[in-house]
Amino acid sequence: MKKLLLASIITFASLNVIAASEEMTVHPLDIDKDGLISIDEAKVDSTLSALFADLDVNQDGFLSHLELEVKNEDETN
């Protein structure tokens, strides 16, 4: 159920990102500046590393800006 909720949030958030015209900023952990956080890049942050599998909703081995955004929204609620 949690993954379905996260997937729904990411889908709706992606529509916002597509509609937005401002450029996304690069996350500080994104060493190679490809717009994604790999598991190796996430290892720098022990909390993010521990949550990586749960946050990687599409299970592609990377955290996108949207997947990280969901993490930040969960922390504020």
Secondary structure, 3 states (H helix, E strand, C coil): CHHHHHHHHHHHHHHHHHHCCCCCCCCCCCCCCCCCEEHHHHCCCHHHHHHHHHHCCCCCCEECHHHHHHHHHHHHC
